[in-house]
């Protein structure tokens, strides 16, 4: 059946997984990160040879980084240089054996070289490490389809499409499997979706199959059905079960969802592999407390469980979507009091990039083995493991419980809470900010206490200063919106002219005039023209807007601690028919416990024209001042002096 291979090759969009978002820290980390981004951009433009050349240079800088070998292996595979791809992916796996993306890509290379059996073995190995690796499911099913094993391929394709509904290759192959198994209605439904997702050439190729399927199905694709879409791979546990019992049940049942009974007869559903859910959440905690997590109960670790509004298997799509909206995005399918499955409204699966692994063949606690050499290769957002209180080198911390809930961690020797030290470490130059919030000698609590005395002496409050800054920034941001929209369009046009489709490094919009030029002008005793910037009750405000965000160093996305920065909100913009991912301007980002902040993507210059004085700082400052009483360190580039701020904002005399 060569026609099957030809059609699959024409329609398939080979699925690859982008490398982990955060590489390990190395001597040339910043430079290799830029080179990796450049290589992916060249690949998207079809310049595979150029991308490989860029990665050759990156590997000269750092020959030990697994991500670089992975990326070059992906691109060599796309260039049909299969032996080179396999060699690079072997090197990536030698350096990082827990790398399902590399196993999946190596499987593709083996299949491309003609070895289906070896490719399937790599896909199976990837799924052992990550049962939610949609690419491995998709590509294993593709290999089984090429061997005409339709009944074996179909459940893998169902699972891949629940994990990643946009996989064109998986949906096309599922259409073929349904057709070969005598179900033209389901085959037609999938093929109709495929024709909307692929280009003109593939649409013409699919038209012949569409006509044939329409004739066989009587122009009636199978209607949407709850039972077609629901997960049947679930396990029911209670909040009294331990993490060890959860892991055993998930492995035994190959579960993707966990059903938890709640008080009053309700149930909650928690996905295993979705971003920020069980795998990510529990692995983050395990990476802090080690094997101690196995004895903790689910009720000590999980909060904010939304009760489900269950649905009947005969529910319409509209009824199902309404129930999902009232159930936190997932609900139970129940018939005659029995749970049939779990319906999920959307998917966003993520694998944590940590040395500790919980959800796999066996739990693996790798901190002890890696402790000796992790210092020089620590990820940029990963906290150190040396206690600031007793200088103990720590692999894992002791869990801290309050009211039968995990609330924090502590040094196993002296009991010191390391989280304030980790937050302070984020503030140093080169960590969460290039310039830093503090220099290397300052302590955050000392800076906060000193500035608090100044604020009290001025007779004002932190909240008043923050509110005055927010009022000016809100007004100025509204006035700047038309200028920002025009600047974004010009920036995208320049990217297209330069052949780029994603941002490399720091990017600021051209709004003019430059804040640096304005400060130099003010320092000479000269005021800028009144028609520049935005005038607000006699105060002149200028903004510098970045395509990206400065995260608050106190950000804790998940309890008791999460090292990650808040993700940058993105949107897809179109310029000259080119789709460009771009940061959303003016969005609110999370800090802790429901607290959010705005203006994290802009700097400001506020000028009191009457006093000929000014304030310059980051748009993050109102949040830092209000929520954390922090004006930044004495030597910080963005330091806001409390006394000067109160005077310029009209909150204090003198």
PASEFI-812036 format. One record per residue (C-alpha): y, z, x; residue number from 1. Coordinates in steps of 0.1 Angstrom, whole numbers, plus 2048, in hexadecimal, padded with zeros to 3 digits. Example, Ala and Ser with C-alpha at 12.3 -4.5 7.8 and 13.67 -1.06 7.14 Angstrom:
2
DOMI     y     z     x   num
DOMI   7D3   84E   87B     1
DOMI   7F5   847   889     2
//
This chain:
654
DOMI     y     z     x   num
DOMI   800   800   800     1
DOMI   81A   7F4   819     2
DOMI   833   7F0   7FC     3
DOMI   833   816   7F8     4
DOMI   83E   81B   81D     5
DOMI   858   7FF   81A     6
DOMI   868   80D   7FA     7
DOMI   867   831   808     8
DOMI   877   826   828     9
DOMI   892   813   815    10
DOMI   89A   82F   7FC    11
DOMI   894   84E   811    12
DOMI   8B1   861   820    13
DOMI   89E   873   83C    14
DOMI   8A7   897   838    15
DOMI   8B1   8AB   856    16
DOMI   8BE   8CE   858    17
DOMI   8DF   8D5   86A    18
DOMI   8DB   8ED   887    19
DOMI   8E2   912   882    20
DOMI   907   917   87B    21
DOMI   90B   930   898    22
DOMI   8FD   928   8BA    23
DOMI   8F6   942   8D5    24
DOMI   912   94C   8EC    25
DOMI   911   93A   90D    26
DOMI   929   934   92A    27
DOMI   932   912   91C    28
DOMI   92E   91C   8F7    29
DOMI   950   90E   8EA    30
DOMI   94C   8ED   8FD    31
DOMI   928   8E7   8F2    32
DOMI   931   8F0   8CE    33
DOMI   94B   8D4   8CE    34
DOMI   933   8BC   8DE    35
DOMI   918   8C3   8C4    36
DOMI   932   8BD   8A8    37
DOMI   93C   89D   8B9    38
DOMI   918   892   8BB    39
DOMI   912   898   896    40
DOMI   932   885   88E    41
DOMI   926   867   8A3    42
DOMI   904   868   892    43
DOMI   915   867   870    44
DOMI   928   848   87C    45
DOMI   908   837   888    46
DOMI   90F   83B   8AD    47
DOMI   8EE   84A   8B7    48
DOMI   8F0   840   8DB    49
DOMI   912   84F   8DF    50
DOMI   906   86F   8CE    51
DOMI   8E9   872   8E7    52
DOMI   901   86D   904    53
DOMI   917   889   8F8    54
DOMI   8F9   8A0   8F5    55
DOMI   8ED   897   917    56
DOMI   90E   8A4   924    57
DOMI   90B   8C4   90F    58
DOMI   8E8   8CB   91E    59
DOMI   8F6   8C7   941    60
DOMI   90E   8E4   938    61
DOMI   8F2   8F9   928    62
DOMI   8CE   8EE   92E    63
DOMI   8C0   90D   91D    64
DOMI   8CF   90A   8FA    65
DOMI   8B5   902   8E0    66
DOMI   8CE   8F4   8C7    67
DOMI   8D8   8D9   8DF    68
DOMI   8B5   8CD   8E4    69
DOMI   8B0   8CE   8BE    70
DOMI   8CF   8B9   8B8    71
DOMI   8C6   89F   8D2    72
DOMI   8A2   89E   8C4    73
DOMI   8AF   897   8A1    74
DOMI   8C5   87B   8AD    75
DOMI   8A9   86C   8C3    76
DOMI   892   86D   8A5    77
DOMI   8AD   85B   890    78
DOMI   8AF   841   8AC    79
DOMI   889   83D   8AA    80
DOMI   885   84A   8CE    81
DOMI   868   85F   8C2    82
DOMI   85A   86A   8E4    83
DOMI   87C   876   8F0    84
DOMI   882   888   8CE    85
DOMI   860   89A   8D1    86
DOMI   867   8A5   8F5    87
DOMI   88A   8B3   8EB    88
DOMI   87C   8C5   8CD    89
DOMI   860   8D3   8E2    90
DOMI   87B   8E1   8F9    91
DOMI   88E   8F0   8DB    92
DOMI   86F   901   8CF    93
DOMI   866   90E   8F1    94
DOMI   888   920   8F1    95
DOMI   886   92A   8CC    96
DOMI   863   92B   8BD    97
DOMI   871   936   89B    98
DOMI   883   915   894    99
DOMI   876   905   875   100
DOMI   890   8EA   876   101
DOMI   884   8DE   898   102
DOMI   860   8DE   88C   103
DOMI   86A   8C9   86E   104
DOMI   87C   8B0   884   105
DOMI   85F   8AE   89C   106
DOMI   848   8A8   87E   107
DOMI   85F   88A   875   108
DOMI   85D   87D   898   109
DOMI   837   87F   898   110
DOMI   835   86D   877   111
DOMI   84D   853   884   112
DOMI   836   84E   8A1   113
DOMI   819   849   889   114
DOMI   808   86C   88A   115
DOMI   808   878   866   116
DOMI   7F0   894   86D   117
DOMI   804   8A2   88A   118
DOMI   824   89F   876   119
DOMI   815   8B2   858   120
DOMI   809   8CE   870   121
DOMI   82D   8D2   87C   122
DOMI   83A   8D3   858   123
DOMI   820   8EE   850   124
DOMI   82B   902   86E   125
DOMI   84F   900   863   126
DOMI   846   90C   840   127
DOMI   833   92A   84F   128
DOMI   854   934   85F   129
DOMI   86A   92A   841   130
DOMI   859   924   820   131
DOMI   87B   919   812   132
DOMI   880   8FD   82C   133
DOMI   886   8E1   813   134
DOMI   885   8C7   82F   135
DOMI   862   8D1   839   136
DOMI   856   8D0   815   137
DOMI   866   8AE   80F   138
DOMI   859   89E   82F   139
DOMI   836   8AC   82B   140
DOMI   835   89E   808   141
DOMI   841   87D   815   142
DOMI   824   87C   82E   143
DOMI   80B   885   813   144
DOMI   819   869   7FD   145
DOMI   813   850   81A   146
DOMI   7EF   85D   819   147
DOMI   7EF   857   7F3   148
DOMI   7E8   87D   7ED   149
DOMI   7FF   87D   7CE   150
DOMI   7F1   89D   7BE   151
DOMI   7F6   8B0   7DF   152
DOMI   819   8A3   7E4   153
DOMI   826   8AA   7C1   154
DOMI   829   8D0   7C2   155
DOMI   83A   8CE   7E5   156
DOMI   853   8B5   7D7   157
DOMI   859   8CC   7B8   158
DOMI   860   8E9   7D0   159
DOMI   876   8D5   7E7   160
DOMI   88C   8C9   7CA   161
DOMI   890   8EC   7BC   162
DOMI   89C   8F7   7DE   163
DOMI   8B2   8D8   7E4   164
DOMI   8B7   8C3   7C5   165
DOMI   8CB   8A8   7D8   166
DOMI   8AE   89D   7EE   167
DOMI   8AC   878   7E6   168
DOMI   88C   872   7FA   169
DOMI   87A   88E   7E8   170
DOMI   885   882   7C6   171
DOMI   87B   85E   7CD   172
DOMI   859   869   7D9   173
DOMI   854   87F   7BB   174
DOMI   85C   861   7A5   175
DOMI   841   84D   7B8   176
DOMI   828   86A   7B4   177
DOMI   82E   86D   78F   178
DOMI   82A   848   78B   179
DOMI   809   848   79F   180
DOMI   7FC   865   78B   181
DOMI   803   853   76A   182
DOMI   823   865   75E   183
DOMI   83E   849   75B   184
DOMI   856   85F   747   185
DOMI   85A   878   764   186
DOMI   85A   85B   77D   187
DOMI   876   84A   76A   188
DOMI   88B   86A   767   189
DOMI   88A   86F   78D   190
DOMI   890   84B   796   191
DOMI   8AF   84A   77F   192
DOMI   8BE   867   793   193
DOMI   8B5   856   7B4   194
DOMI   8C8   836   7AB   195
DOMI   8E7   84B   7A6   196
DOMI   8E4   85B   7C8   197
DOMI   8DC   83D   7DF   198
DOMI   8F0   81F   7EA   199
DOMI   8F1   7FC   7DA   200
DOMI   8D5   7EE   7EF   201
DOMI   8BD   809   7E5   202
DOMI   8C8   807   7C1   203
DOMI   8BF   7E2   7C0   204
DOMI   89D   7EA   7D0   205
DOMI   898   805   7B6   206
DOMI   8A2   7EF   799   207
DOMI   87F   7DE   799   208
DOMI   86E   7FF   796   209
DOMI   886   80A   77B   210
DOMI   87E   7EC   766   211
DOMI   859   7F1   76A   212
DOMI   85B   816   762   213
DOMI   872   810   744   214
DOMI   858   7F9   736   215
DOMI   83C   812   73B   216
DOMI   850   830   72F   217
DOMI   85F   81E   712   218
DOMI   882   824   71F   219
DOMI   87D   84A   71B   220
DOMI   87F   85E   73A   221
DOMI   871   881   736   222
DOMI   88B   899   728   223
DOMI   897   8B7   73B   224
DOMI   87E   8D4   737   225
DOMI   880   8F9   741   226
DOMI   85C   8F8   74C   227
DOMI   862   8DA   763   228
DOMI   87F   8EC   774   229
DOMI   873   911   776   230
DOMI   864   922   794   231
DOMI   840   92E   78E   232
DOMI   83F   93D   7B1   233
DOMI   84B   960   7A9   234
DOMI   83F   984   7AD   235
DOMI   848   9A2   798   236
DOMI   84F   9C3   7AA   237
DOMI   863   9E3   7A3   238
DOMI   880   9F3   7B5   239
DOMI   868   A0E   7C1   240
DOMI   854   9F5   7D6   241
DOMI   85B   9F5   7FB   242
DOMI   866   9D8   810   243
DOMI   844   9D7   820   244
DOMI   834   9D3   7FD   245
DOMI   84E   9B8   7F4   246
DOMI   846   9A4   813   247
DOMI   820   9A6   80D   248
DOMI   825   99B   7E8   249
DOMI   83C   97E   7F1   250
DOMI   823   971   80B   251
DOMI   805   976   7F5   252
DOMI   814   964   7D7   253
DOMI   829   94B   7EB   254
DOMI   846   958   7D5   255
DOMI   869   949   7D5   256
DOMI   876   962   7BA   257
DOMI   872   987   7B5   258
DOMI   873   996   792   259
DOMI   87E   9BA   790   260
DOMI   87C   9CF   76F   261
DOMI   89C   9E2   767   262
DOMI   8A2   A00   752   263
DOMI   8A2   9F9   72D   264
DOMI   888   9DE   72F   265
DOMI   89E   9C3   73F   266
DOMI   895   9AF   75E   267
DOMI   8A8   9A2   77C   268
DOMI   89E   985   792   269
DOMI   8A6   984   7B7   270
DOMI   89F   964   7CB   271
DOMI   88D   969   7EB   272
DOMI   89C   94D   800   273
DOMI   8BE   946   7F1   274
DOMI   8DD   94D   806   275
DOMI   8E7   972   806   276
DOMI   8C8   97B   7F2   277
DOMI   8A7   98D   7FD   278
DOMI   89E   97B   81D   279
DOMI   8C2   97A   82B   280
DOMI   8CB   99D   81E   281
DOMI   8AB   9AF   829   282
DOMI   8A9   99C   84B   283
DOMI   8CD   9A7   853   284
DOMI   8C4   9CB   84B   285
DOMI   8A4   9C8   85F   286
DOMI   8B7   9BB   87C   287
DOMI   8CB   9DC   87B   288
DOMI   8B0   9F5   874   289
DOMI   890   9E4   880   290
DOMI   86E   9EE   873   291
DOMI   87D   A0B   860   292
DOMI   886   9F2   845   293
DOMI   861   9EE   83B   294
DOMI   861   A11   82C   295
DOMI   882   A0D   819   296
DOMI   87F   A07   7F4   297
DOMI   88F   9EA   7E2   298
DOMI   8A4   A01   7CD   299
DOMI   8B3   A0F   7EC   300
DOMI   8BE   9ED   7F8   301
DOMI   8C7   9D8   7D9   302
DOMI   8E4   9DD   7C2   303
DOMI   8F7   9C9   7A7   304
DOMI   8D7   9BB   798   305
DOMI   8E1   9A5   77A   306
DOMI   8CA   9A8   75B   307
DOMI   8BC   987   74F   308
DOMI   8C1   977   72D   309
DOMI   89D   969   72A   310
DOMI   897   947   71B   311
DOMI   87A   936   709   312
DOMI   868   918   71A   313
DOMI   874   902   6FD   314
DOMI   899   90A   704   315
DOMI   8B0   8EC   707   316
DOMI   8C3   8E6   728   317
DOMI   8E4   8F2   717   318
DOMI   8D3   912   70C   319
DOMI   8C3   918   72E   320
DOMI   8E5   913   740   321
DOMI   8F5   92C   728   322
DOMI   8DB   946   730   323
DOMI   8DE   940   755   324
DOMI   904   945   753   325
DOMI   8FD   968   743   326
DOMI   8E1   971   75C   327
DOMI   8F1   96C   77E   328
DOMI   8E4   949   783   329
DOMI   8BF   94F   77D   330
DOMI   8AA   95B   760   331
DOMI   886   95F   753   332
DOMI   873   947   73E   333
DOMI   85F   95C   726   334
DOMI   846   952   70B   335
DOMI   834   96B   6F4   336
DOMI   840   988   70B   337
DOMI   831   978   72A   338
DOMI   845   96C   748   339
DOMI   83E   947   74F   340
DOMI   857   942   76B   341
DOMI   87B   944   778   342
DOMI   896   92B   771   343
DOMI   8B1   928   78B   344
DOMI   8D3   918   785   345
DOMI   8DC   90F   7A9   346
DOMI   8CE   912   7CC   347
DOMI   8DE   91A   7ED   348
DOMI   8C3   922   806   349
DOMI   8CA   931   828   350
DOMI   8B5   93D   845   351
DOMI   8C4   95A   859   352
DOMI   8C8   953   87E   353
DOMI   8BC   975   88C   354
DOMI   8A1   980   8A4   355
DOMI   892   995   889   356
DOMI   87C   983   870   357
DOMI   86F   992   850   358
DOMI   864   975   839   359
DOMI   84A   961   84B   360
DOMI   826   963   856   361
DOMI   82D   987   863   362
DOMI   84C   99D   867   363
DOMI   85A   99A   88B   364
DOMI   872   9B3   89A   365
DOMI   87F   9A1   8B9   366
DOMI   89C   9B7   8C4   367
DOMI   888   9CC   8DC   368
DOMI   87B   9AD   8EF   369
DOMI   89E   99D   8EF   370
DOMI   8B3   9BB   8F7   371
DOMI   8B3   9B6   91C   372
DOMI   8C2   993   91C   373
DOMI   8D5   991   8FB   374
DOMI   8F6   99E   90A   375
DOMI   900   97D   91A   376
DOMI   8F4   967   8FE   377
DOMI   900   97C   8E0   378
DOMI   90B   968   8C2   379
DOMI   930   969   8BD   380
DOMI   92E   97D   89D   381
DOMI   911   994   8A8   382
DOMI   919   9B9   8AF   383
DOMI   910   9C9   8CF   384
DOMI   8F4   9E2   8D1   385
DOMI   901   9FC   8E9   386
DOMI   90C   A1D   8D8   387
DOMI   931   A25   8E0   388
DOMI   929   A4A   8DB   389
DOMI   90C   A50   8F2   390
DOMI   908   A2F   904   391
DOMI   8E5   A2A   8F8   392
DOMI   8D7   A07   8F9   393
DOMI   8CB   A02   8D6   394
DOMI   8B2   9E9   8C8   395
DOMI   8B3   9F7   8A4   396
DOMI   8C8   A11   892   397
DOMI   8BE   A2D   87B   398
DOMI   8C4   A25   856   399
DOMI   8DD   A3C   844   400
DOMI   8D7   A44   81F   401
DOMI   8EE   A54   806   402
DOMI   8E4   A5A   7E1   403
DOMI   8C4   A47   7E9   404
DOMI   8D7   A27   7F4   405
DOMI   8DA   A18   816   406
DOMI   8FE   A1C   81F   407
DOMI   8FF   A18   845   408
DOMI   8EE   A1B   866   409
DOMI   8F1   A33   883   410
DOMI   8E8   A37   8A7   411
DOMI   8C4   A46   8A9   412
DOMI   8CF   A5E   8C5   413
DOMI   8F2   A6B   8BC   414
DOMI   8F6   A5F   898   415
DOMI   916   A4B   89E   416
DOMI   91F   A31   884   417
DOMI   922   A10   898   418
DOMI   933   9FB   87D   419
DOMI   957   A06   886   420
DOMI   950   9FD   8AA   421
DOMI   943   9DB   8A0   422
DOMI   962   9D4   88B   423
DOMI   978   9DD   8A8   424
DOMI   963   9C6   8BF   425
DOMI   96B   9A9   8A7   426
DOMI   990   9B0   8AE   427
DOMI   98F   9A9   8D3   428
DOMI   99C   988   8E1   429
DOMI   983   96C   8DE   430
DOMI   96E   97C   8C3   431
DOMI   979   976   89F   432
DOMI   99B   96A   8AC   433
DOMI   9A3   957   8CB   434
DOMI   9C2   96C   8D1   435
DOMI   9B2   98C   8C4   436
DOMI   9C0   9A7   8AD   437
DOMI   9BE   9C1   8C9   438
DOMI   9BF   9BF   8EF   439
DOMI   9A1   9CC   903   440
DOMI   9B0   9EF   907   441
DOMI   9BC   9F8   8E4   442
DOMI   9A8   A0B   8CA   443
DOMI   9AD   A01   8A6   444
DOMI   9B0   A24   898   445
DOMI   9CB   A2D   8B2   446
DOMI   9DF   A0E   8A8   447
DOMI   9DB   A16   883   448
DOMI   9E5   A3B   887   449
DOMI   A04   A32   89C   450
DOMI   A11   A18   884   451
DOMI   A0A   A2F   866   452
DOMI   A22   A49   876   453
DOMI   A3C   A2E   879   454
DOMI   A38   A22   855   455
DOMI   A3B   A46   848   456
DOMI   A5A   A4C   85C   457
DOMI   A6A   A2D   84D   458
DOMI   A65   A3A   82A   459
DOMI   A50   A1C   81F   460
DOMI   A2B   A16   819   461
DOMI   A12   9FD   826   462
DOMI   A0E   9F0   802   463
DOMI   A33   9E9   7FF   464
DOMI   A34   9D5   820   465
DOMI   A15   9C1   816   466
DOMI   A23   9BA   7F3   467
DOMI   A44   9AE   802   468
DOMI   A31   996   81A   469
DOMI   A1A   98A   7FE   470
DOMI   A38   982   7E7   471
DOMI   A48   96C   802   472
DOMI   A28   95B   80C   473
DOMI   A1F   954   7E7   474
DOMI   A40   945   7E0   475
DOMI   A41   931   800   476
DOMI   A1D   924   7FC   477
DOMI   A25   917   7D9   478
DOMI   A44   905   7E7   479
DOMI   A30   8F7   804   480
DOMI   A14   8E9   7EE   481
DOMI   A21   8C5   7EB   482
DOMI   A27   8C4   811   483
DOMI   A04   8D1   817   484
DOMI   9F4   8B7   801   485
DOMI   A06   89B   813   486
DOMI   9FD   8AA   835   487
DOMI   9D8   8AC   82C   488
DOMI   9D8   887   822   489
DOMI   9E8   87D   843   490
DOMI   9D0   893   856   491
DOMI   9B2   882   845   492
DOMI   9C0   860   84C   493
DOMI   9C4   869   871   494
DOMI   99F   875   871   495
DOMI   993   854   863   496
DOMI   9A8   841   87C   497
DOMI   998   856   898   498
DOMI   975   850   88A   499
DOMI   970   875   882   500
DOMI   961   884   862   501
DOMI   963   8A9   86A   502
DOMI   97A   8C1   87B   503
DOMI   976   8CB   8A0   504
DOMI   987   8EB   8AA   505
DOMI   9A8   8F8   89C   506
DOMI   9BC   8E0   885   507
DOMI   9DF   8E7   876   508
DOMI   9F2   8D2   85D   509
DOMI   A11   8C0   868   510
DOMI   A2B   8D1   852   511
DOMI   A48   8D4   86A   512
DOMI   A5C   8E4   878   513
DOMI   A46   8F5   893   514
DOMI   A47   91B   890   515
DOMI   A48   91D   8B7   516
DOMI   A67   907   8B7   517
DOMI   A78   91C   89C   518
DOMI   A71   93C   8AE   519
DOMI   A80   92E   8CE   520
DOMI   A9F   923   8BA   521
DOMI   AA2   946   8AB   522
DOMI   A9E   956   8CC   523
DOMI   ABC   942   8D8   524
DOMI   AD0   951   8BB   525
DOMI   ACF   931   8A6   526
DOMI   AC4   92F   881   527
DOMI   AB1   912   874   528
DOMI   AC1   8FB   85A   529
DOMI   AC0   90A   837   530
DOMI   AAF   8EC   828   531
DOMI   A8F   8F2   83D   532
DOMI   A72   908   832   533
DOMI   A76   91B   812   534
DOMI   A94   931   808   535
DOMI   A8A   950   7F4   536
DOMI   AA7   967   7EB   537
DOMI   AB9   961   80C   538
DOMI   A99   963   820   539
DOMI   A8C   944   831   540
DOMI   A66   93F   834   541
DOMI   A53   926   848   542
DOMI   A2D   920   848   543
DOMI   A13   912   860   544
DOMI   9F3   909   84D   545
DOMI   9D1   905   85E   546
DOMI   9B2   8F3   852   547
DOMI   99E   912   856   548
DOMI   9A0   938   851   549
DOMI   9A4   957   865   550
DOMI   98B   971   859   551
DOMI   994   995   855   552
DOMI   982   9A9   870   553
DOMI   978   9C4   856   554
DOMI   964   9AA   843   555
DOMI   942   9B7   838   556
DOMI   932   99E   822   557
DOMI   913   9B3   81A   558
DOMI   90A   9D8   81C   559
DOMI   906   9EA   833   560
DOMI   912   9D0   84C   561
DOMI   913   9AA   850   562
DOMI   91F   99B   870   563
DOMI   928   97A   861   564
DOMI   94C   96E   859   565
DOMI   954   963   836   566
DOMI   94B   93E   832   567
DOMI   968   926   832   568
DOMI   96C   918   80E   569
DOMI   967   8F2   810   570
DOMI   96E   8D4   7FA   571
DOMI   965   8AF   7FE   572
DOMI   984   899   800   573
DOMI   984   873   7FE   574
DOMI   99B   85D   814   575
DOMI   997   838   815   576
DOMI   975   83C   805   577
DOMI   96A   854   821   578
DOMI   95E   876   816   579
DOMI   96B   891   82D   580
DOMI   962   8B6   82A   581
DOMI   982   8CA   82B   582
DOMI   98B   8EF   828   583
DOMI   99A   8FA   807   584
DOMI   9BE   905   80D   585
DOMI   9CA   926   7FF   586
DOMI   9A9   934   7F5   587
DOMI   9A1   959   7F3   588
DOMI   986   967   80B   589
DOMI   971   986   807   590
DOMI   976   9A5   81C   591
DOMI   962   9C3   80F   592
DOMI   958   9D2   7EE   593
DOMI   969   9B9   7D8   594
DOMI   988   9B8   7ED   595
DOMI   995   995   7F4   596
DOMI   9B3   987   808   597
DOMI   9C9   968   807   598
DOMI   9DE   955   81F   599
DOMI   9C4   957   83B   600
DOMI   9C9   932   843   601
DOMI   9EE   934   84C   602
DOMI   A08   944   862   603
DOMI   A2B   94C   857   604
DOMI   A4E   94F   865   605
DOMI   A66   964   84F   606
DOMI   A8B   963   858   607
DOMI   AA6   97B   84D   608
DOMI   AC4   964   851   609
DOMI   ADD   980   84C   610
DOMI   ACF   996   868   611
DOMI   AC4   978   87D   612
DOMI   AA2   987   882   613
DOMI   A7F   97C   879   614
DOMI   A5A   985   874   615
DOMI   A3E   96F   880   616
DOMI   A1A   975   879   617
DOMI   9F9   96C   869   618
DOMI   9F4   968   843   619
DOMI   9D8   981   847   620
DOMI   9F1   99D   84E   621
DOMI   9F9   9A7   82A   622
DOMI   9D4   9AE   825   623
DOMI   9D0   9C0   846   624
DOMI   9EE   9D6   83E   625
DOMI   9E5   9DE   81A   626
DOMI   9BF   9E3   81D   627
DOMI   9BB   9EE   841   628
DOMI   9DE   9FC   84B   629
DOMI   9DD   9E5   869   630
DOMI   9FA   9D2   878   631
DOMI   9E5   9C5   895   632
DOMI   9E6   9D2   8B9   633
DOMI   A05   9D6   8CF   634
DOMI   9FD   9B8   8E4   635
DOMI   9F0   9A1   8C9   636
DOMI   A01   980   8C4   637
DOMI   A02   987   89F   638
DOMI   A0D   9AB   8A1   639
DOMI   A26   9B5   885   640
DOMI   A3C   9D2   88F   641
DOMI   A3F   9E9   870   642
DOMI   A63   9F2   876   643
DOMI   A6E   9CE   87B   644
DOMI   A59   9C3   85D   645
DOMI   A69   9DD   846   646
DOMI   A8C   9D3   852   647
DOMI   A87   9AD   84E   648
DOMI   A77   9B2   82C   649
DOMI   A93   9C8   820   650
DOMI   A7E   9E7   81C   651
DOMI   A91   9FE   834   652
DOMI   AB3   A02   842   653
DOMI   ABF   9FC   866   654
//
